Amino acid sequence: MTAPVVEAKASERAATTPPAPARRRGFAVHFAHYKWLYLLLLPGVLYFAIFRYGPMYGVSIAFKDYVPFLGVNGSPWVGVTNFTDFFANPDFPRLLGNTLILAFLNLGIAFPLTIILALLLNEVRLSVLKRTVQTLVYIPHFLSWTIVASLSFLLFALDIGPLFQFVNGLFGTNVDILSDPNWFRPLIVLQEIWKNTGWGTIIFLAALATVDQDQYEAAIIDGAGRFRRVWHITLPGIRSTIIVMLILAIGQMLNTGFEQIYLMTNALNRSVADVFDTYVYFVGITQGAYSYSTAVGLFKSLVGIVLIFGTNWLSKRFNQSGLF
């Protein structure tokens, strides 16, 4: 590009760019025009500012030897000692392994089932039946993990639980499902599927509603069966939604959930039940190691951030949609 052309383009940009006061007036006009939308945004901003970002100053105790009597500001700094102690702890490999196994089981089984259930519901043409099934699969989401754990104890109780008798009749052996470490992970995944799969279909059903119906009509005219329409039209139509939800799910991989794991943990299955979330509680609350447990929680959060950015980068790398 020659110098006169560059100068001409620079002059053109300077001519089209409004001066600073004009930009400020433009923002004021924009804000006045959309003031009610900004007002609706205000509760969400205040919630995150007060309950999410406000308490984050307490994260600094991960780098301190926190003493409640001295407070956050008065406690002495210890650098990354709490992190190095955690990585050198013999419990670290077991915690990491238990957390990752549960995370991959939930991601590999529960996440695809959510999409499959949404596709099946989308194929139901009788509206009454569709709404009834949707309601039935949504209900478990509103039950607390305490109720889910109580139902599990009733169903799998030793000798008297109906599912205990069914499973033991199926395998021909007496297995205490609630205490056997080999049954802990399948039980956790089954609870997750029963409780949250139906609720997770909401976003995918909303995405399915946006798929162009003309494509289905054209495919029917061309002789495409139901499976081919799902494979070539429906799934590509909601691909961006699937990728975004997958990125969010991967970012939450280390958050296996405290309540569910804590309620289903006992002395016999603790070897496979201890995960980061329960470890933070046991060490931080019951043993009073606040700085150490904060370091464990901060490590888990940092890994989640790295996973979100990494997955988003990979998605963009393969020309797919992403979060940002």
Disulfide bonds with the S-S distance in Angstrom:
none
